[in-house]
Amino acid sequence: MPTSVCPECSEEVYVDAECEQGDRVTCDECGSSLEVVGLDPIELDLMEDADDEPIADDEGLDNYGF
């Protein structure tokens, strides 16, 4: 089974041999959500949380601008 290194905690992360770029995995050691960004060699990067995305100017505001 291929492995890579978690960019958050530097521990070894096992990746499915059939993985494709864009697949998501979780580090068993620190629980970080990771994305496969490279295949040869396997390379992982931290996934951004949906909560971290900026809100558009008019998104999430009511009629009073709050």
C-alpha positions in Angstrom: 0.0 0.0 0.0 1.5 3.4 -1.0 2.3 5.9 1.7 3.0 9.6 2.0 3.7 12.1 4.8 1.0 14.1 6.5 1.9 17.8 6.0 0.4 18.6 9.4 2.1 16.1 11.7 4.7 14.5 9.5 3.4 11.0 10.2 3.1 8.3 7.5 -0.3 8.1 5.9 -1.4 5.0 4.0 -3.1 5.7 0.6 -5.2 3.3 -1.5 -3.2 2.0 -4.4 -6.1 2.9 -6.7 -6.2 6.5 -5.5 -6.5 9.4 -8.0 -5.6 13.0 -7.8 -8.3 14.9 -5.8 -9.2 11.9 -3.6 -9.5 12.7 0.1 -7.8 10.8 3.0 -7.6 11.3 6.7 -4.4 11.1 8.8 -4.9 8.5 11.5 -2.4 10.3 13.8 -3.7 13.8 13.9 -7.1 13.5 12.1 -6.3 16.1 9.4 -8.3 15.9 6.2 -5.9 15.6 3.3 -6.2 15.7 -0.5 -4.1 13.7 -2.9 -2.4 16.4 -5.0 0.3 14.2 -6.7 0.5 10.6 -7.8 4.1 9.8 -8.6 5.2 10.1 -5.8 2.0 10.3 -3.7 1.8 13.8 -2.4 -0.8 15.1 0.1 -1.9 18.6 1.1 -4.2 19.9 3.8 -7.8 20.3 2.7 -9.4 23.7 3.4 -12.5 23.6 5.7 -15.7 24.9 4.2 -15.9 27.2 7.2 -12.6 28.9 6.2 -14.0 30.1 2.8 -14.7 33.8 2.6 -18.3 34.9 2.4 -19.3 36.7 -0.8 -20.3 40.4 -0.3 -24.0 39.7 -0.3 -24.0 36.1 0.9 -25.3 35.4 4.4 -26.6 38.9 4.9 -30.3 39.7 5.6 -32.2 42.7 4.2 -30.6 45.0 6.8 -27.0 44.2 5.9 -26.4 42.1 9.0 
